[in-house]
């Protein structure tokens, strides 16, 4: 059985503190692995951002006010088959930007 991998990324913006899809589900039998996360917080309030797959929290990152974080993962975050990746900040803030980068693998 051979596995194929393709590069995937997503970039979204949220101001409501709601669960926001960043990378769509890739189809049956396909899992997305996240290798890098970049989050920017343009508000004057410190917050945290949860990175989710299929609604389940996979990682929580602190994001300082008027700043951001760039996180390169030494081991990819493994997604759930045919589920989307999303993010959610701890509160409704002026603007949170989130970029997720990784690869999809047909299992």
Protein Blocks (a to p, Z undefined) as FASTA:
>chain_A
ZZdddddddddddfklpacdfbdcebehiacddfbdcdddfbfbdcdddddeehiafbdc
dddehiadddddfbdcdddehiacddddfbdcfbdcdddddddddZZ
